[in-house]
């Protein structure tokens, strides 16, 4: 990190009064002295709320900090609501870099002139974001319209330096903030670093998009553009160009005659299908990554792009999560508490009774509202916050799920304010649980494993014989160990008897020979005793 960049970051934070968010009583003397030495950098946002100060500071610091603020806005388990809501307003508006640089980067990635593979390449970017920007072209062989996503030049070096500085600030925050231990700023920065650097690998994004497209092939709910893997590189992604209405453009959707209620419901269905059917979900579904197809507006279809961040769930997590949701729908807080303990999300020695009371205390006031007015995502946030007080460890897969659910619910309510997410989700989850836990599920599992069992069946007699032989050998070795231990105990007992006898003789000799040079025979006797013990041990 250059001293110039460090100076700019510190000046920006102080200009926005970020240092004043930490009460002075928690500052050590050297930090107070440091702040006094910078009296010439005033706080220019004294009257602004804390969340707004933080948002404006991130916007002034640039792309890496903007994305960090966006990530923080989804961590409702860590931040106060006013700060999280303000950070959610961060928009990734980044000036584009020169199109000639983009062309040069593409040619370096492909190893030749761009015209070998593409025609009609437009140096003017179609879109620009913090990590990459997108240009349009056509495939030379087929004439298919495509978009080329190119990583920003030098962004990796900038990101590494800024993330390193964030780590320093996080360590300070952990020490100075009153709630520093609970907020775990160092872990948050480490999580952000992994997510950020994963997005730099466009081959990873290409693989995610191919998998998501395969999962929804033939679906009338979600379309994922085709990726051209032969042309993709670590710093270059080539995929089909799509045309659609941005999902945040409500006026455009209405002008196209889109059934907004059906669109909102489909969004919920797509999310739960990804999570529970596929265990593979798009975890960056903010409005900038979602479009709606022009065709068939009464039964609209989503178009999803930018698959750089995806989440997965283990089979056990899916089942426990689905049972948690259904228990919440039924207000069965005892079941929720038991599931958290059974799943290992909270320590096994947690008092189920106390945990149940804590969950009820948080959730009952929420359920006094009509279901259509209850935020499903907020209930999940409250659940995790309550579990945190009972030493629940952060589950990375659940954090991504929570973030995505908040996006989906916010989007659904924006499209159709009367959306009852509970009504849409409950039948889906109940049906999924029946399929996973009923007799049909057991039959499907047996049928799926039948080839494996058929292959292993001829080996069963040999496996049984080998295990019986191992058990017999183990039993014989155990008996030998017992006999050796008994012999060793007898030897130690005999040795102790001789030691007592020798000690008695030494004492008697010392008493009888209490005249001059009495110690000489005693020393000789002691030497003989030591030699005898060594011989006995052998």
Beta strands, then each sheet from edge to edge (+ up, - down):
strand 1: 118-119
strand 2: 127-128
strand 3: 132-139
strand 4: 145-151
strand 5: 222-224
strand 6: 236-240
strand 7: 245-246
strand 8: 280-282
strand 9: 290-292
strand 10: 302-304
strand 11: 310-312
sheet 1: 1+ 3- 2+
sheet 2: 1+ 3- 4+ 6-
sheet 3: 5+ 10+ 9- 7+
sheet 4: 8+ 11-
end
